[in-house]
């Protein structure tokens, strides 16, 4: 029996058949893996870039499905704004007319209130002016009445003094005479003026007086003309002028004069009544 040669082709055939089987199996698995990959990619419609690799292994394995990334839910869009309400042109005109009428009414009411206020102020002013005028007239009438009353009282007192000094109802002296005898036998008018001229410089009186009031003073003297003083013989007011300050000023001036001048007949008549006026 012939021994096998180391180069015999029969010894290589089983090994070559096994290699072909492995190669065919790997090719089939690769094609299957490529088909599965294409199918998954087609169903997902994923446009992202994908990298594929063929893995060779002794045993065929199926790849796990790709993780599906869920896209975030979009936020709901805000509801569209409601369309503006379009007013009816007729209603808008009516509303405008009402507003104008309301404004006109308010202006009329304001003008009316202003007129009423001005009228009240005018009436109040008239009332004030009327009251002031009445008060002024009342005061003037009161002052005039008082002045007339005082003048009447002075005249009455003067007439009473004249009658009393006359002593007799049938005295022949004038109404303004200041003597006490039935007939005038006293000093002359010039002598009375000389006495007043001597007394007047001693009168201290600067007050303002209404009119020209008269103060009648009775003076008693000694035979040489010295003026007597004292409670019973001193100068005495017979008729008041109505002005106390003037009366007192005249009495003080007479006492200060001290002596009267002699009459034309060389004597000084006593007593003697003299009239003194501020404006003489």
Legacy VTK file of the C-alpha trace (Angstrom):
# vtk DataFile Version 3.0
C-alpha trace
ASCII
DATASET POLYDATA
POINTS 280 float
0.000 0.000 0.000
1.319 3.271 -1.070
1.734 5.842 1.639
-0.056 9.270 1.315
1.949 12.070 -0.032
2.228 15.276 2.011
1.084 17.193 -1.011
-2.058 15.190 -1.537
-5.059 17.411 -2.550
-7.523 15.216 -0.707
-6.153 16.328 2.621
-6.886 20.057 1.823
-10.435 19.720 0.541
-12.218 19.484 3.943
-10.374 22.525 5.261
-11.233 24.610 2.186
-14.918 23.679 2.407
-15.078 24.748 6.064
-13.576 28.151 5.281
-16.085 28.744 2.541
-18.897 27.905 4.893
-17.654 30.436 7.464
-17.182 33.100 4.858
-20.662 32.542 3.462
-22.184 32.666 6.946
-20.433 35.905 7.734
-21.569 37.414 4.452
-25.160 36.395 5.082
-25.069 37.846 8.581
-23.575 41.072 7.299
-26.283 41.374 4.665
-28.948 40.655 7.273
-27.507 43.261 9.625
-27.375 45.797 6.810
-31.005 45.059 5.900
-32.160 45.439 9.493
-30.269 48.695 9.816
-31.769 50.085 6.638
-35.253 49.042 7.703
-35.032 50.728 11.079
-33.597 53.882 9.513
-36.362 53.986 6.892
-39.165 53.629 9.423
-37.859 56.367 11.740
-37.203 58.795 8.912
-34.415 60.155 11.044
-32.451 62.777 9.169
-29.708 62.897 11.740
-26.302 61.683 10.794
-25.827 58.001 11.681
-22.656 55.974 11.598
-22.959 52.265 11.021
-20.319 49.606 11.477
-20.355 45.963 10.703
-19.533 43.809 13.630
-18.247 40.392 13.084
-18.738 37.856 15.695
-18.691 34.183 15.889
-22.473 34.153 16.518
-24.921 36.412 14.728
-26.479 39.102 17.082
-29.320 41.537 16.468
-28.730 45.188 17.282
-30.986 46.885 19.864
-33.360 49.583 18.581
-32.143 53.210 18.704
-33.469 55.283 21.596
-36.240 57.555 20.387
-35.838 61.117 21.600
-39.176 62.678 22.303
-39.448 66.263 21.071
-40.616 68.804 23.695
-44.245 69.709 23.466
-44.684 73.263 22.097
-46.370 75.767 24.385
-49.972 76.447 23.443
-50.357 79.615 21.461
-52.271 82.440 23.237
-55.831 82.856 22.098
-56.242 85.516 19.468
-57.520 88.867 20.817
-61.162 89.480 20.477
-61.945 91.717 17.571
-62.810 95.278 18.658
-66.453 95.998 18.877
-67.374 98.333 16.127
-69.944 100.798 17.363
-72.857 101.557 15.260
-72.371 105.024 13.682
-75.873 105.933 14.796
-75.224 104.963 18.411
-71.912 106.869 18.453
-73.643 110.016 17.184
-76.380 109.663 19.819
-73.795 109.174 22.580
-71.850 112.240 21.402
-75.020 114.308 21.302
-75.914 113.228 24.843
-72.446 114.149 26.082
-72.733 117.598 24.487
-76.138 118.130 26.057
-74.785 117.062 29.463
-71.860 119.495 29.190
-74.173 122.306 28.121
-76.452 121.562 31.068
-73.506 121.629 33.498
-72.301 124.967 32.099
-75.801 126.428 32.425
-76.037 125.265 36.053
-72.610 126.734 36.874
-73.545 130.070 35.270
-76.816 130.092 37.211
-75.034 129.427 40.501
-72.499 132.165 39.740
-75.274 134.661 39.002
-76.998 133.746 42.258
-73.735 134.234 44.193
-73.124 137.649 42.616
-76.712 138.671 43.324
-76.392 137.644 46.976
-73.152 139.609 47.328
-74.771 142.662 45.709
-77.760 142.484 48.054
-75.531 142.014 51.102
-73.455 145.038 50.072
-76.611 147.125 49.643
-77.806 146.061 53.086
-74.447 146.970 54.647
-74.372 150.346 52.900
-77.960 151.019 53.962
-77.222 150.164 57.584
-74.093 152.321 57.577
-75.999 155.247 56.075
-78.812 154.875 58.604
-76.319 154.675 61.455
-74.565 157.783 60.196
-77.839 159.716 59.893
-78.907 158.565 63.347
-75.637 159.702 64.913
-75.771 163.044 63.128
-79.388 163.573 64.189
-78.559 162.573 67.761
-75.587 164.947 67.874
-77.666 167.786 66.415
-80.535 167.135 68.804
-78.162 167.055 71.758
-76.484 170.267 70.666
-79.852 171.994 70.239
-81.000 170.729 73.624
-77.874 172.010 75.332
-78.210 175.358 73.573
-81.856 175.588 74.646
-80.959 174.742 78.235
-78.223 177.372 78.260
-80.579 179.971 76.832
-83.271 179.068 79.332
-80.829 179.331 82.226
-79.580 182.591 80.873
-83.067 184.065 80.641
-83.888 182.874 84.148
-80.728 184.507 85.490
-81.557 187.710 83.677
-85.020 187.825 85.179
-83.714 186.907 88.600
-81.005 189.595 88.418
-83.526 192.141 87.246
-85.411 191.594 90.481
-88.569 193.275 89.196
-90.911 192.316 86.429
-90.995 195.892 85.262
-87.255 196.356 84.850
-86.407 198.625 81.948
-83.187 196.904 80.979
-82.743 195.033 77.733
-83.240 191.222 77.684
-79.479 190.780 77.588
-78.802 193.219 80.444
-76.925 191.775 83.419
-77.730 194.401 86.040
-79.981 194.062 89.086
-81.550 197.488 89.183
-84.839 198.500 87.590
-83.055 201.007 85.426
-79.528 200.783 84.097
-77.058 202.742 86.185
-74.038 200.521 85.868
-70.734 200.943 84.026
-70.563 202.015 80.442
-69.830 199.637 77.567
-66.341 201.010 77.207
-65.599 200.276 80.857
-66.714 196.637 80.465
-64.398 196.338 77.456
-61.496 197.695 79.547
-62.126 195.064 82.256
-62.233 192.257 79.693
-59.032 193.549 78.085
-57.328 193.266 81.495
-58.714 189.800 82.298
-58.325 188.180 78.875
-54.457 187.863 78.916
-54.780 185.775 82.080
-57.192 183.233 80.494
-55.422 179.918 79.827
-57.706 178.069 77.406
-56.709 176.296 74.172
-59.586 173.843 73.640
-61.758 173.918 70.537
-65.374 174.814 71.246
-68.515 174.660 69.126
-69.983 178.132 68.596
-69.179 180.987 70.972
-70.645 180.076 74.402
-71.129 182.775 77.041
-70.028 182.608 80.646
-71.572 185.327 82.889
-69.482 186.069 85.989
-70.308 188.361 88.934
-67.327 190.212 90.371
-67.158 192.010 93.727
-64.416 194.518 94.500
-63.247 196.829 97.235
-63.536 200.618 96.660
-60.046 200.734 95.150
-60.925 197.970 92.613
-59.258 195.023 94.383
-61.120 191.837 93.458
-62.543 190.123 96.490
-61.964 186.372 96.835
-63.492 183.818 99.113
-66.494 181.549 99.215
-69.046 184.336 99.658
-67.429 187.387 98.023
-65.238 185.848 95.342
-66.015 185.726 91.589
-69.129 183.643 91.037
-70.487 182.037 87.887
-73.973 183.369 87.223
-74.588 181.685 83.850
-72.583 178.718 82.696
-71.411 178.567 79.115
-72.026 174.826 79.005
-68.283 174.273 78.741
-66.877 173.579 82.181
-63.275 174.104 81.072
-64.097 177.584 79.723
-66.004 178.551 82.883
-63.120 177.519 85.148
-60.562 179.266 82.935
-62.534 182.554 83.195
-62.854 182.370 87.016
-59.139 181.647 87.432
-58.221 184.499 85.120
-60.353 186.978 87.114
-58.708 185.970 90.404
-55.303 186.246 88.754
-56.119 189.766 87.502
-56.361 190.886 91.196
-57.518 194.496 90.491
-60.003 196.112 88.107
-59.473 199.539 86.519
-61.445 202.575 87.758
-64.545 203.709 85.932
-64.783 207.049 84.170
-66.266 208.573 87.319
-63.276 207.337 89.345
-65.001 204.507 91.132
-65.352 200.783 90.565
-68.978 199.631 90.505
-69.569 196.545 92.602
-70.876 194.025 92.104
-70.510 193.886 88.347
-71.637 191.116 85.970
-69.526 190.552 82.878
-69.967 188.237 79.871
-66.937 186.339 78.604
-66.844 184.511 75.268
-63.929 182.435 73.847
-64.021 184.168 70.468
-64.407 187.779 71.605
LINES 1 281
280 0 1 2 3 4 5 6 7 8 9 10 11 12 13 14 15 16 17 18 19 20 21 22 23 24 25 26 27 28 29 30 31 32 33 34 35 36 37 38 39 40 41 42 43 44 45 46 47 48 49 50 51 52 53 54 55 56 57 58 59 60 61 62 63 64 65 66 67 68 69 70 71 72 73 74 75 76 77 78 79 80 81 82 83 84 85 86 87 88 89 90 91 92 93 94 95 96 97 98 99 100 101 102 103 104 105 106 107 108 109 110 111 112 113 114 115 116 117 118 119 120 121 122 123 124 125 126 127 128 129 130 131 132 133 134 135 136 137 138 139 140 141 142 143 144 145 146 147 148 149 150 151 152 153 154 155 156 157 158 159 160 161 162 163 164 165 166 167 168 169 170 171 172 173 174 175 176 177 178 179 180 181 182 183 184 185 186 187 188 189 190 191 192 193 194 195 196 197 198 199 200 201 202 203 204 205 206 207 208 209 210 211 212 213 214 215 216 217 218 219 220 221 222 223 224 225 226 227 228 229 230 231 232 233 234 235 236 237 238 239 240 241 242 243 244 245 246 247 248 249 250 251 252 253 254 255 256 257 258 259 260 261 262 263 264 265 266 267 268 269 270 271 272 273 274 275 276 277 278 279
